[in-house]
Amino acid sequence: MPKVDYALMYVTDDSIRDDNHFFAILEGALKGGATIIQLREKTSDTLAFYKRALRCKEICSTYDIPLIINDRLDIALAIDADGVHIGQTDMPYEVARRLLGNSKIIGLSVSNKEQAEQPNAQGADYIGISPIFSTITKTTDLAQPLGISGLKEIRQIYKKTIVCIGGIHKDNTKEIIANRADGIAVVSAISNAEDPEAATKELKEIVCKTGTN
């Protein structure tokens, strides 16, 4: 598998139904330096999800940035995405790996140390610590925020890539990276920004500058 840069993952905002606006934000994130894109569509029907995924793949390919699909292996397979991100109640990791093959990215959401110790997490290419802080973007079925103390605890036992998501913005990114997360994943910090490209660039600079210290 090619080396993947997990420094800054933009998770698309499925509350944005207007496609022109949706894809303008995506392009802004890519121009601003997002290193990987996760397409997340919790409310779309399959056809609408598929159509968005096709267009996302086309745009991401132009920028040579990996596109992964949240939850839906069928969509990932249909458009030949670069991988999937699955949760604890989604398709089991070993099934996802068998269907996608060894060349695709599989990320797994983890909400506590016990989940990070499981074989699923150990087999995944990265884990997404979710949520690191409280957030209003994902309002259902969220565990308690892990905070920096939770990140430190998981970092001690998980040697592969850790990406943090949940309530992340420019003022807390430095602390996350300084405590040895490999990257951040954001939704509203980019999608709600007046200038998504500038917001992405600012986050990317914080991640890169902190990561090199």
C-alpha positions, 0 to 999 in steps of 0.5 A: 500500500502506498504511504498515506499522509493522515495529517489532515482529513476533511470529513465531508458535511452531509448537512450540505445538500446543495451540490455546488456548495458541497463540491466548492468546499471540497475543492477548497479543502483540497487546495488548502492542503487536506491530505485525505478526504472521507465522504460521509453521507448518513442520510442520503439514499444509495443513488445520491451517495453513489453520485456524490462519491463518483464526483468526489473521486474525480475531484480527489484524483485531480489533486492526487489525494486519497478518498475513503468512504464512511461505512459503506463498503458497497459504495467504496467498491462501486467507485473503486475508492481508496478505502473505508472508515468503519465504526464499531457497529459497522461491517466487521474489520476482517470482512471489510478487509476480505472484500476490499483487499490488502491495497485499500485503507481501512480506518476504525473508530475507537472510543476507548482504550479497550477498543484500541486493544482489540484485533480489529483496531490492531489490524486497521491502517489507522484508528480514529479516536472519536470523539476527542472533544465534544461536538455538535456535528455528530449528535447521536450515539456518541461516547463521552469525549476522551480528551487529551488524557484519553489520547495519551492512554491510547497512544501508549498501547497503540503503535500505528496511526492515530487520527483524532476527530470531534470538536477540533478547531484551530485553537486545540489542534496544536495540543492534539498533535503535541500529544502524539496524534498523527493527524486530525479529522475535521468537519465543521472547522472547514465546512462552516468556514467563510473561506474553506481553503484558508481554514484548511491551510491554517489547520495544516500549518498548525499540524505540520509545524507542531509535528516537526517540533 
